[in-house]
Amino acid sequence: SIAEITDEAGKVERVVEAIARSLLEQQEGAGAIAHSVEAIANMAQDSADSASKVAQEVGGLERSAAALTQAVQRFRLS
């Protein structure tokens, strides 16, 4: 009967709407995950940049220490 068909169509419509809502929620979740991954990648890059700066500073300190050691040795020899 038409009433049964209409009732079944309503059920199908509700299922489709529920699926659509679920897909939208998943899409929003995926967007949030992508944003988090981007933030983590940015933090990793910042950490790498900081590590590079620290390495440069260490290199400068090593050169200064070597120069001071040579200066002390020259002072002792004179």
ABEGO torsion letter per residue (X at the ends): XAAAAAAAAAAAAAAAAAAAAAAAAAAAAAAAAAAAAAAAAAAAAAAAAAAAAAAAAAAAAAAAAAAAAAAAAAAAAX
